[in-house]
Amino acid sequence: MAEHNHILTNRLKELRARDRLTQAELAAKVSVTRKTINTVENGIFIPSTVLTLKLARVFNLPVEEIFSLSE
């Protein structure tokens, strides 16, 4: 099977703005550091499955509405 270079994109910044949350406030809700939220938002860090599910719960959205794969 060929390896594809997929890029994980996300809507965290947009969703935080919608809910008027700072990176620090979102981080506290999912028990990570503000820097972790920053690196996820900027595509530097790929979150664990657990963190992804916690973020989906905070925004009350399916994971696929927050994160997506692009080629």
C-alpha positions, -999 to +999 in steps of 0.1 A: +000+000+000+014+034-010+021+059+018+002+091+013+013+124+028-019+135+046-020+166+066-042+168+096-061+201+096-084+214+123-110+240+131-099+246+168-091+283+164-125+289+147-144+269+173-126+286+202-135+320+188-171+308+184-173+298+220-151+327+232-125+305+248-088+313+251-062+286+244-056+285+282-094+280+289-097+252+263-065+236+276-079+235+312-111+219+299-091+190+284-063+188+310-034+198+287-011+229+286-019+260+266+012+253+245-003+219+235-035+236+223-013+261+204+007+234+187-024+214+178-041+245+163-010+252+142-006+217+129+027+211+147+014+184+171-010+156+162-032+150+192-038+116+207-071+099+202-080+107+238-073+144+234-092+144+201-122+129+218-120+153+247-119+183+223-149+169+204-168+166+237-160+202+247-173+215+214-202+190+213-192+180+177-181+148+160-144+145+157-147+147+119-162+182+122-131+194+140-103+174+124-099+164+088-072+148+066-061+167+035-037+154+008 
